Amino acid sequence: MKNKWLAFSLLPLLALSSCGSLSSTFDLFLYDESDTFIKSLKENILAQFAGDSYSSNLYYAARSQSTQNEQILSSISRGDPLLIVNLVDRLAASAIIEKAATSNRGLIFINREPLKEDLANQSKCFYVGSDAEGAGKLQANLAEQLFPLADLKAKKCAYDRNGDGVIQVAVIRGEEGHQDTELRTKWCTQKLRDDGYDVSILTAEAGNWTPDGGYSAMKAIAENYYAAADASKANVELVFSNNDDMASGAIKYLQEASILKSDVALDQQPIQLIGVDGTATGRDLIQKGLMYGTVLNDAATQAKDIYTLGKAILSGASLTNFQQFDYVAGKILTKSNL
Amino acid sequence: MESAQRTTGKNKFFHSIGFRLSASIGAVVATFSAALIIAAYLVFNNYTVSSARRQYQETANTVSANYDNYFSSVISVSNCIASLTYNLSDLTASKDSLVNEFDSIMAVKSDITGLALYQYDGKAYYLHDSTSRNVPTNVTGASWYQAALVNPTLNVFSRGAENVFMMSKVITFNKGEDSTVLLVTVSSVATSIYQLDLGTNGKIIIYDKDYHAVYLSSGTALEDAETTLLKQGVIGFSQVSFGGHNFILSQFTISNTTWRLAIFQNFDAVTQTLQRFIVTTILLIVGMIVASILVLFLVSRSVTKPISALRSSMEKVEEQGYQSYEPVPLTGSIETKDLARNYNEMILRIKTLNEDILAEQNAQRLAELHALQNQINPHFLYNTLDSIVFLIDDGQNKEASEMVVALSRFFRISISKGHNIISLSDEIEHVRNYLLIQKIRYKDSFEYSIDVPEDLLGLQVIKLILQPIVENAIQHGLLNREGVGKIAIKGQMEGDMLLLSVHDNGYGIMPYKVQDIYASFVDKNAYNGVGLKNVYQRLKIYFGDKADVRIDSELDEGTTVTLKIPVKERKINEE
C-alpha cells in the first residue's frame, strides 16, 4: 500500500524528468520524403547523432511551407532546443528565424539556403549545404574530362559527335527559385567558357528535381535537339542535370527512346550525362555505363558538419568558431573512383 | 449554569438549526454548482470553442493556400517568360513573338496590368501595359530594379502605390549568356481571392518582413496595435483582442515571397456564445442556490417553529410555573408533532403530580392537625382521665389500668414515629384502643366487634383512617340512643380491593345529608366538619382513583361506612 502511494507521488516527478530529457531532443524538418538526396542526407545526419543519447523527431512537409510552419511551431512550443530545417520555401526563413529567436532556439538550415540578410545578426542560426557554384564548376570539370580542350579544338574528340569543335549542351534544371538550380545551371557552362570552350547551349528544361520531371525535360530536349539519323546535325552531345534524380528520369526516357543502349560501352553512347548529388541511384547509373559522372553533394560531410554544429548548440558550447554559412565542397565521381 | 448554556443574539442565529441546515446544504449546492460550471465550461470550451477555432484555422489555411497559389501563378508567369527568352538570341528582334506571348498571358491573367523587360542600363527593351498608367522607361534608380540585381535568383516582390505591387526578376536570354530584368506589375492583390466573411473588423493583411503593409483588405495603414499583434505572433495561430473585438489571428508566410499574410477573423460570435453560456450557467446556479436556500429555510422553519413554540412554552413554564401552561399546538412534521404531544402529556402529568403532591401535603397537614387536635383534645383527655380517676376511686383498678394502657397505646400509634403508612394490624389496634377508652368512658353504652381476617393484618394502609369514622359513629350514631349501640368493624378482600367497613346501628343519616357529604368530598372549599372528607382525600392521594368511601345508611337502622382501598396501587411511598 505504501509503495503504491510512493509510486503515485513519484508520477509527477517522472513526468518532469521526461520533460527534462527533451533538452537533448532535436527536430529534423524535411521538405519532402521522396527526394533521394534528402533521404540520404537524413540518414547521414541520424547516423551521426546515433552515437549520442539525443532523441529526435522527424517531420516531412510534403512540399508545403505552411505544413512545415505548423510543424516548426509545435516544436518551438514544445521547447525543443535545436531545429534542423530543410525549408520548402527558402524565403520563409525570416519568419521562422524571428519565431525561433523569441524563445532562443537553435536553428540549422540545411540544403535550402536562406538569404544572407535573414541570418544577419542571428547568433544561433546557421546554414549547412552544398557549394552550388562549386558543384556547377565540378560538372564542367567532368565535361572537360570527356572533351579535352586540345582534342576538341582539333576536332578529334570522339564525344563531339558532329565534329564541329563545339559542345552542344542541354541543361535539366531543378526547381525554379532554388539557389542550387540557378547556380549549378549558370556555372556548369560558365566554367567551360571561362576555360576556353565553345559551348552551344541548346536549351534548358525544368525538371523540378524529380525523376518524372527529368523524364519529360529529356523528352522535350531529345524531340527538339536530337535526330539519330543525322549525325552531322548539331545534336545534343552533353546533358547537365542539376541532380541525379532528374538524370535518372532522363536516362529512363533515353533508354525507352533507344537513344541510350544498354549493351554498349559508355563511349559508344551518343549522349553523355553528368549529374549532381552522387546518390545511390546516380552511382548505379555510372556503374551501368549510362551516366558519365556526378558531383557528389557530400551528404556525409554535410551531416558531419551539421552534427558538430548541432552538438555545440545542444550542449550550450560557444558557437563563435562556426561559420554562419557552411558550403561543403562537392567531389567528382566517375566509374574510375566509385 | 443557565447563562452558559443559553446562546443569545447573533450567536443564537448561527447555532440555529435553520442556519446550519441552510449553510451546510447551501455549501453543498454551491460546491456542486461550482464543479458543474467548471465541468460545463471545460466541455463547452473543449468541444465548441476549440472546434470553432479549428474551423477558423482551416478557413485561414485555405485562404493562405489560395494566396500561395496566387503568388505562385505570378511567379509562373515569370518562369514562363524566362523559358521563352532563354532561347531567344535578340530580344529586340523577337519583339513581335514576345508581344503575342505577353498579350496571351495578360488575357489569361487579368490582374497583371504590365509586363516589361529592361536592359542592365535601365532602358526598356519592351513595355507592355494594359492601363493608361505611365510605365517608367528608365528604372536604374528604382528599388525593385536594384533588388532584382542583388538577388538574381529571386523573384523580388515590391510594394507599389496603394495595393499595386510589382515583381521583378533577372532572367536570361541567348542561352543564358545575356540577362534582362523582368517587371510584372499586378494591379491588386485580388480581394476576390476568397469570398470570405471575416466578421466585424475582420481583415486580411499582407506585409513584408519589416512589418510594412503591402495590402490591406480594409483600412489604409497598419495600426500600431495591429503591428504589435503581428510581431507577437510572427507565424501560427493566436486568439487576440483588438479594438473591442476578439479575433483569431492566423499568420502565414507566402510561398516564394518574403511577404507574410495575416488574417483577422472576428471570433466574437464564439466568445460571446461562451460568455453567454457562462453567464447563463452562473445565473442558473445562483438561482438554484437561492431557491434551495429558500426551500431549506422554509423546511427548517417548519421544523424549528414547533420547536421554538415548545421552547418558549418551556421557558414560560420555567419562569411562571405550571399555572401558566397552555397546550403547545401540534404542527410541523410527525416528529415535532410527537414531540409536542409528548411534551403536553408530560407537562399535564407533571402538573397533575404536582397538584396531587400539593393536595396530599395539604390533606396530610389537615389530618395531622386533626389527629393532633384529637390527640390533645382536652375534653377527650380530661374525660378519659376523669374516667380513670373515677375507676380508681371506685376501686375498679383493673379497668383503670386497662384504660391507662389503652390511652398509652392510642397515642403511641397516633404518633407511630411520624410514619403515615402502617400495617392494618396497627390501624386496627389503634381503633380498638380508641373504642376501649370510649366504651369505658361511656359506661358500656355500646358494644363493638372487630372482624378482620388474620391474613389481612399485614397489609399496609395509611394511618388514622378508621378512628375518625368510628368517632363519627359514636358521636352521631350511638350517643343518646336508647338501648345498647353496636359498632361492627369488618375487613375483607374483594378482588384486589381491601374493604374496611364500620357499621353502627344508630339513627342513620338522611339521604340528602349523604349526598351533601359525597358532594363535599370533591368540593375544595367545603368542609363537613367530620373527618370523612379528610379520609377520602388521603385515600385518593395514596391509592389513586379506585380508592373510595361509600356511605350506606338506613334511618333508624344504622349506617355503614365502607373504605375501599386498592392496596396494591399505593402511589406515594413513605417519605
Chai-1 contact restraints between the chains, C-beta under 6 A:
chainA,res_idxA,chainB,res_idxB,connection_type,confidence,min_distance_angstrom,max_distance_angstrom,comment,restraint_id
A,Q65,B,T253,contact,1.0,0.0,6.0,A-B,restraint_1
A,Q65,B,S255,contact,1.0,0.0,6.0,A-B,restraint_2
A,S66,B,S64,contact,1.0,0.0,6.0,A-B,restraint_3
A,S66,B,F252,contact,1.0,0.0,6.0,A-B,restraint_4
A,N69,B,I235,contact,1.0,0.0,6.0,A-B,restraint_5
A,L73,B,G236,contact,1.0,0.0,6.0,A-B,restraint_6
A,D89,B,S255,contact,1.0,0.0,6.0,A-B,restraint_7
A,D89,B,N256,contact,1.0,0.0,6.0,A-B,restraint_8
A,L91,B,T258,contact,1.0,0.0,6.0,A-B,restraint_9
A,A92,B,T253,contact,1.0,0.0,6.0,A-B,restraint_10
A,S94,B,K209,contact,1.0,0.0,6.0,A-B,restraint_11
A,A95,B,V234,contact,1.0,0.0,6.0,A-B,restraint_12
A,A95,B,I235,contact,1.0,0.0,6.0,A-B,restraint_13
A,A95,B,T253,contact,1.0,0.0,6.0,A-B,restraint_14
A,E98,B,V234,contact,1.0,0.0,6.0,A-B,restraint_15
A,K99,B,V234,contact,1.0,0.0,6.0,A-B,restraint_16
A,K99,B,I235,contact,1.0,0.0,6.0,A-B,restraint_17
A,E176,B,N79,contact,1.0,0.0,6.0,A-B,restraint_18
A,G177,B,N256,contact,1.0,0.0,6.0,A-B,restraint_19
A,Q179,B,T153,contact,1.0,0.0,6.0,A-B,restraint_20
A,E182,B,T153,contact,1.0,0.0,6.0,A-B,restraint_21
A,I201,B,K175,contact,1.0,0.0,6.0,A-B,restraint_22
A,I201,B,G176,contact,1.0,0.0,6.0,A-B,restraint_23
A,A204,B,Y86,contact,1.0,0.0,6.0,A-B,restraint_24
